[in-house]
Amino acid sequence: MKELLENNEFVEGIAVGVSLYQNVVLAAHERKEPLKIGNDLYFVQSSREKLAQVLDEMCK
């Protein structure tokens, strides 16, 4: 593992991959669309959105 971390191309590749995936997650959140990973769908919510959802459910 130490050898991989000393390999500049490997580290840069990981950084680019993380950045690309971060952009995918943020874009899905902004469009309020699910993020699909494999066959599973995930929704990203801010804490404010989650609080509003919990309060709505409690007040039903």
C-alpha positions as CSV (number, residue, x, y, z in Angstrom):
1,M,0.0,0.0,0.0
2,K,2.9,2.4,0.8
3,E,4.2,1.9,-2.7
4,L,0.8,2.8,-4.2
5,L,0.6,6.0,-2.2
6,E,4.0,7.0,-3.3
7,N,3.0,6.6,-6.9
8,N,1.9,10.1,-8.0
9,E,-0.2,8.9,-10.9
10,F,-2.2,6.5,-8.6
11,V,-2.9,9.3,-6.1
12,E,-3.9,11.7,-8.9
13,G,-6.2,9.1,-10.4
14,I,-7.9,8.5,-7.0
15,A,-8.4,12.2,-6.5
16,V,-9.9,12.6,-10.0
17,G,-12.2,9.7,-9.4
18,V,-13.4,11.0,-6.1
19,S,-14.0,14.5,-7.6
20,L,-16.0,13.0,-10.5
21,Y,-18.2,10.9,-8.2
22,Q,-18.7,13.9,-5.9
23,N,-20.1,15.9,-8.9
24,V,-22.5,13.0,-9.7
25,V,-23.8,12.9,-6.2
26,L,-24.2,16.7,-6.0
27,A,-26.0,16.9,-9.4
28,A,-28.5,14.2,-8.3
29,H,-29.2,16.0,-5.1
30,E,-29.7,19.3,-6.9
31,R,-32.1,17.7,-9.4
32,K,-33.8,15.9,-6.4
33,E,-33.3,12.6,-8.3
34,P,-32.1,9.3,-6.9
35,L,-28.5,8.3,-7.1
36,K,-28.4,4.8,-8.6
37,I,-25.6,2.5,-7.4
38,G,-25.9,-0.9,-8.8
39,N,-29.6,-1.7,-8.6
40,D,-30.2,0.4,-5.5
41,L,-31.5,4.0,-5.4
42,Y,-30.4,6.5,-2.9
43,F,-31.7,10.0,-2.2
44,V,-29.4,12.6,-0.6
45,Q,-31.1,15.1,1.7
46,S,-29.8,18.0,3.6
47,S,-30.4,18.0,7.4
48,R,-33.1,20.8,6.9
49,E,-34.9,18.6,4.3
50,K,-34.8,15.6,6.6
51,L,-36.1,17.6,9.5
52,A,-39.0,18.9,7.4
53,Q,-39.8,15.3,6.4
54,V,-39.8,14.1,10.0
55,L,-42.0,16.9,11.2
56,D,-44.4,16.3,8.3
57,E,-44.7,12.6,9.2
58,M,-45.2,13.4,12.9
59,C,-47.9,15.9,12.2
60,K,-50.0,13.5,10.1
